[in-house]
Amino acid sequence: MSSKTVSMKEKPTRKLPGLISVIAVYFFFLSAVARTFIEAGESDVVSRLVILEAVFIICMSVVIWIRKLPTWLQHILLVFQVILVVTIQQLTPEDDFANLLFVLISYQVALIFHGRVLAIWIIGLISTTCISLTIAMGGLEGLSKSFTNIAGEVAIFAYFIAIREMDDARERRMLAMDELQGAHTRLEEYASQVNELAAVRERNRLARELHDSVSQTLFSISLNIRTVQILFKKDPSLTREPLHGLQLLTENALAEIRNLITQMRPQAK
């Protein structure tokens, strides 16, 4: 397995959220806070709401923007935000907009957690959203109103899960392309080695043929020269035909040697 394959199984590196999503989150927070203050009116809980919601936005910003927070601290900050939302809900029992802050907690959870931890948080937040609003508003009214917030939480979770699945699929495709490229490069190297080996074998074969052919030809020429020498001593006129044959033998041998040398030359690519 390559190092890239191993890295896919490790905990993914958390990225900073996009600018548009951050603007939407903070705008959502301001909308929920504004509606909560409108519902609270001139009551004495306004000052406490300001403090609680200020602490909430600080905790949310820390979780969103500081990527190197220890995991245990992330859980503590998120649980603390849940407690803040439940407290705000109890201070404004007739206002279901405070319960919308659970959607923002869902955003943070989906942003930083994966796998089993994310699943546990999903179940916990959906249950808390439903129970807190049901207790605050009572009966079916609170339960029915909690479904809207739960739908928002589920949509956020589904969005982040889909994004991560697309990122994982893209990473797997890139890994597969790298592996295919590596396999193609290795095949090209193997093919080059095979071609070089075949060329070496062919040169060796031609070299052996050249050696055998030259040896036989030189032996034949040597015999013919010896014959001409003997005939020349007896009668020089008798050497005409052997000399002609010796010339033909030499020309044929030269042509064969040239042909073998041509075959031994490497072919241009």
C-alpha positions as CSV (number, residue, x, y, z in Angstrom):
1,M,0.0,0.0,0.0
2,S,1.3,3.5,-0.8
3,S,1.6,6.3,1.7
4,K,-1.3,8.0,0.0
5,T,-3.6,5.1,0.7
6,V,-2.6,5.1,4.3
7,S,-3.2,8.8,4.7
8,M,-6.8,8.4,3.5
9,K,-7.5,6.3,6.6
10,E,-6.1,8.8,9.0
11,K,-8.1,11.6,10.6
12,P,-8.8,14.2,7.9
13,T,-7.2,17.6,8.3
14,R,-9.9,20.1,9.3
15,K,-10.3,23.0,6.9
16,L,-11.5,26.5,7.7
17,P,-15.1,27.1,6.7
18,G,-15.9,29.1,3.6
19,L,-16.6,32.8,3.8
20,I,-20.2,32.4,2.6
21,S,-21.1,29.7,5.1
22,V,-19.6,31.8,8.0
23,I,-21.6,34.9,7.0
24,A,-24.7,32.7,6.8
25,V,-24.0,31.3,10.3
26,Y,-23.5,34.7,11.9
27,F,-26.5,36.2,10.2
28,F,-28.5,33.2,11.4
29,F,-27.3,33.9,14.9
30,L,-28.2,37.5,14.7
31,S,-31.7,36.7,13.4
32,A,-32.3,34.2,16.2
33,V,-31.1,36.7,18.9
34,A,-33.1,39.5,17.5
35,R,-36.3,37.5,17.5
36,T,-35.5,36.3,21.1
37,F,-35.1,39.9,22.3
38,I,-38.4,40.9,20.5
39,E,-40.2,38.1,22.3
40,A,-38.5,39.0,25.7
41,G,-39.6,42.6,25.3
42,E,-39.0,44.8,28.5
43,S,-38.7,41.8,30.9
44,D,-35.9,41.5,33.4
45,V,-34.4,38.6,31.6
46,V,-33.0,40.7,28.8
47,S,-29.7,41.4,30.6
48,R,-29.2,37.7,31.2
49,L,-30.0,36.9,27.6
50,V,-27.4,39.3,26.4
51,I,-24.8,37.7,28.6
52,L,-25.7,34.1,27.7
53,E,-25.9,34.8,24.0
54,A,-22.6,36.8,24.1
55,V,-20.9,33.8,25.7
56,F,-22.5,31.5,23.1
57,I,-21.2,33.5,20.2
58,I,-17.7,33.6,21.8
59,C,-17.7,29.8,22.3
60,M,-19.0,29.3,18.7
61,S,-16.3,31.5,17.2
62,V,-13.6,29.7,19.2
63,V,-14.8,26.3,17.9
64,I,-15.1,27.5,14.3
65,W,-11.9,29.5,13.9
66,I,-9.3,27.7,16.1
67,R,-8.5,24.5,14.3
68,K,-5.9,23.2,16.7
69,L,-8.2,23.0,19.8
70,P,-7.8,19.6,21.6
71,T,-10.7,17.3,21.0
72,W,-11.7,17.2,24.6
73,L,-11.9,21.0,24.7
74,Q,-14.0,21.0,21.6
75,H,-16.5,18.7,23.2
76,I,-16.6,20.8,26.4
77,L,-17.3,24.0,24.4
78,L,-20.0,22.3,22.4
79,V,-21.7,20.9,25.5
80,F,-21.4,24.3,27.2
81,Q,-23.2,25.8,24.2
82,V,-26.0,23.2,24.5
83,I,-26.4,24.2,28.2
84,L,-26.5,27.9,27.2
85,V,-29.2,27.2,24.6
86,V,-31.3,25.2,27.1
87,T,-30.9,28.0,29.6
88,I,-32.0,30.6,27.1
89,Q,-34.9,28.4,26.2
90,Q,-36.0,28.3,29.8
91,L,-35.8,32.0,30.1
92,T,-38.0,32.5,27.1
93,P,-40.4,29.5,27.2
94,E,-42.8,31.0,24.7
95,D,-40.1,31.7,22.1
96,D,-39.1,28.8,19.9
97,F,-36.4,30.9,18.1
98,A,-33.9,30.4,20.9
99,N,-34.1,26.8,20.0
100,L,-32.7,27.6,16.6
101,L,-29.3,28.0,18.2
102,F,-29.1,24.2,18.2
103,V,-28.8,24.5,14.4
104,L,-25.6,26.5,14.8
105,I,-24.3,23.9,17.2
106,S,-25.1,21.3,14.5
107,Y,-23.0,23.4,12.1
108,Q,-20.0,23.3,14.4
109,V,-20.3,19.6,15.1
110,A,-20.6,18.7,11.4
111,L,-17.6,21.0,10.7
112,I,-15.1,19.3,13.1
113,F,-16.3,15.8,13.7
114,H,-16.5,12.6,11.6
115,G,-17.7,9.1,11.7
116,R,-19.0,7.6,15.0
117,V,-18.4,10.8,17.0
118,L,-20.5,12.8,14.5
119,A,-23.2,10.2,14.6
120,I,-23.4,10.4,18.5
121,W,-23.6,14.2,18.3
122,I,-26.3,14.0,15.7
123,I,-28.5,11.8,17.9
124,G,-27.8,13.9,21.0
125,L,-28.6,17.2,19.4
126,I,-31.8,16.0,17.7
127,S,-32.9,14.5,21.0
128,T,-32.0,17.7,23.0
129,T,-33.7,19.9,20.5
130,C,-36.9,18.0,20.7
131,I,-36.9,17.5,24.5
132,S,-35.9,21.1,25.4
133,L,-38.6,22.7,23.3
134,T,-41.3,20.2,24.4
135,I,-40.5,20.9,28.0
136,A,-40.4,24.7,27.6
137,M,-43.6,25.0,25.5
138,G,-45.3,21.9,26.6
139,G,-46.9,19.0,24.9
140,L,-47.5,18.7,21.2
141,E,-46.9,22.4,20.5
142,G,-43.3,22.2,21.6
143,L,-42.8,18.9,19.8
144,S,-44.3,20.1,16.5
145,K,-42.2,23.3,16.6
146,S,-39.0,21.4,17.3
147,F,-39.4,19.5,14.0
148,T,-38.5,22.7,12.0
149,N,-35.2,23.0,13.9
150,I,-34.5,19.3,13.6
151,A,-35.0,19.6,9.9
152,G,-32.4,22.3,9.8
153,E,-30.0,20.2,11.8
154,V,-30.5,17.2,9.6
155,A,-30.0,19.4,6.4
156,I,-26.7,20.7,7.8
157,F,-25.5,17.2,8.7
158,A,-26.5,15.8,5.3
159,Y,-24.7,18.7,3.5
160,F,-21.4,18.1,5.3
161,I,-21.6,14.4,4.9
162,A,-22.3,14.8,1.2
163,I,-19.4,17.2,0.8
164,R,-17.0,14.8,2.6
165,E,-18.1,11.9,0.5
166,M,-17.4,13.9,-2.7
167,D,-14.0,14.9,-1.3
168,D,-13.2,11.3,-0.5
169,A,-14.4,10.2,-3.9
170,R,-12.2,12.9,-5.6
171,E,-9.2,11.8,-3.4
172,R,-9.7,8.1,-4.4
173,R,-9.9,9.1,-8.1
174,M,-6.7,11.1,-7.8
175,L,-5.0,8.1,-6.0
176,A,-6.3,5.7,-8.7
177,M,-4.9,8.0,-11.4
178,D,-1.5,8.2,-9.7
179,E,-1.4,4.4,-9.4
180,L,-2.4,4.0,-13.1
181,Q,0.3,6.5,-14.1
182,G,2.8,4.6,-12.0
183,A,1.7,1.3,-13.6
184,H,1.9,2.9,-17.1
185,T,5.4,4.2,-16.4
186,R,6.5,0.8,-15.1
187,L,5.1,-0.9,-18.2
188,E,6.9,1.5,-20.4
189,E,10.1,0.7,-18.6
190,Y,9.5,-3.0,-18.9
191,A,8.7,-2.7,-22.6
192,S,11.9,-0.7,-23.1
193,Q,13.9,-3.4,-21.3
194,V,12.3,-6.1,-23.3
195,N,13.0,-4.3,-26.6
196,E,16.7,-3.7,-25.5
197,L,17.0,-7.4,-24.5
198,A,15.5,-8.5,-27.9
199,A,17.9,-6.2,-29.7
200,V,20.9,-7.6,-27.8
201,R,19.8,-11.1,-28.6
202,E,19.4,-10.3,-32.2
203,R,22.8,-8.7,-32.4
204,N,24.4,-11.7,-30.7
205,R,22.6,-14.0,-33.2
206,L,23.8,-12.0,-36.2
207,A,27.3,-11.8,-34.7
208,R,27.4,-15.6,-34.5
209,E,26.1,-15.9,-38.1
210,L,28.7,-13.3,-39.2
211,H,31.5,-15.2,-37.4
212,D,30.4,-18.6,-38.9
213,S,30.0,-17.1,-42.4
214,V,33.3,-15.3,-42.3
215,S,35.1,-18.4,-41.0
216,Q,33.6,-20.6,-43.7
217,T,34.3,-18.0,-46.4
218,L,37.9,-17.5,-45.4
219,F,38.4,-21.2,-45.2
220,S,37.0,-21.6,-48.8
221,I,39.1,-18.7,-50.0
222,S,42.2,-20.2,-48.4
223,L,41.5,-23.5,-50.1
224,N,41.0,-21.8,-53.5
225,I,44.2,-19.8,-53.1
226,R,46.1,-23.0,-52.3
227,T,44.6,-24.6,-55.4
228,V,45.6,-21.7,-57.6
229,Q,49.2,-21.9,-56.2
230,I,49.5,-25.6,-57.1
231,L,48.0,-25.1,-60.6
232,F,50.2,-22.0,-61.2
233,K,53.3,-24.1,-60.7
234,K,52.1,-26.7,-63.2
235,D,50.5,-24.5,-65.8
236,P,49.6,-20.9,-65.3
237,S,46.9,-21.1,-67.9
238,L,45.0,-23.5,-65.7
239,T,44.5,-20.8,-62.9
240,R,42.1,-18.7,-64.9
241,E,39.0,-20.6,-63.9
242,P,39.9,-21.0,-60.2
243,L,40.8,-17.3,-60.0
244,H,37.4,-16.4,-61.4
245,G,35.7,-18.6,-58.9
246,L,37.8,-17.1,-56.1
247,Q,36.7,-13.6,-57.2
248,L,33.0,-14.6,-57.1
249,L,33.5,-16.2,-53.7
250,T,35.1,-13.1,-52.4
251,E,32.3,-10.8,-53.8
252,N,29.6,-13.0,-52.3
253,A,31.3,-13.1,-49.0
254,L,31.7,-9.3,-49.0
255,A,28.0,-8.9,-49.8
256,E,26.9,-11.3,-47.1
257,I,29.1,-9.5,-44.5
258,R,27.7,-6.1,-45.5
259,N,24.1,-7.5,-45.2
260,L,24.8,-8.9,-41.7
261,I,26.4,-5.6,-40.6
262,T,23.4,-3.7,-41.8
263,Q,21.1,-5.9,-39.8
264,M,23.2,-5.4,-36.7
265,R,22.8,-1.6,-36.8
266,P,20.2,-0.3,-34.3
267,Q,17.0,0.8,-35.9
268,A,16.1,4.5,-35.6
269,K,13.1,5.1,-33.3
